[in-house]
Amino acid sequence: MNSNEQTITRFYTAFANKDYKGMQACYADGIAFSDEAFPNIRGKQTKAMWHMLALAGKDMQVTFSNVTATETTGSADWIATYSFSLTGRKVVNHVHADFEFSNGIIIKHTDTFDFWKWAGQAFGVKGMLLGWTPFFKNKVQAITRERLQAFIAKNPDYQ
């Protein structure tokens, strides 16, 4: 296992243990992150997001596999199983992660998953019917942005 594969493994092991500080240690200060719910966030916002998700995921279980990396890029597949905080519905989210590295730390992290499938699990019939629409996705992104901003406001380390 090369050093960047070890970094990915440390990141997801920390995530599985809800160790947000361990996750943050794998990231560069200017980390660029994006996924379907939290598009295009950077630096302290990204670190705050993982802190918030680790605290919110009381019953969350994370597994990961297919870790590969070169000197500059890497990828992994991971599964998060949790109760969605807004609805209490059980979600099993299958995610593919792509990474870029510099000096052994992650400088860019992009997660991709089937948003429509996730929305159906998280929101039930409403998500199944509307989860494919840009309107619904934009609404979810607005909610996640508001929640992250409120979390940052309560945690001055991220300001």
Secondary structure, 3 states (H helix, E strand, C coil): CCHHHHHHHHHHHHHHCCCHHHHHCCEEEEEEEECCCCCCEEHHHHHHHHHHHHHHCCCCEEEEEEEEECCCEEEEEEEEEEECCCCCCEEEEEEEEEEEEECCEEEEEEEECCHHHHHHHHHCHHHHHHCCCHHHHHHHHHHHHHHHHHHHHHCHHHC
